[in-house]
Amino acid sequence: MSEAATPLPNEKLVRVFDTEQESEAMVVKGLLDSAGIDSQFGDNENSPDVLPVGGMGLLVREEDAEEARQIIEEYRRTPEQEAAEEDEFEQSAMEATGGEEPER
């Protein structure tokens, strides 16, 4: 397992996540860490947005931002979204097989 490196001050950091809940920020940081994306809490000097008092943000290296946002988007999906995507997948599979239900 590789050692997690802390982003260096001279690296371009990008804010990928904001929340009011410290526990949610910790969960998302853990998800990013487990995917091999180094992240840190804090503000980005170059960021034009300002967090409300008590809010937390997560910053990642610029080159990791797109992958981090995808991971966060997956984390934020609701059970209803997951069910709709599963139904859509099954429908397209049935159409591809000529109306026969795919094997599970």
PyMOL commands that set and color helices and strands:
alter all, ss='L'
color gray80, all
select helices_A, chain A and resi 22-34+62-76+79-96
alter helices_A, ss='H'
color red, helices_A
select strands_A, chain A and resi 13-19+39-41+56-61
alter strands_A, ss='S'
color yellow, strands_A
deselect
rebuild
show_as cartoon
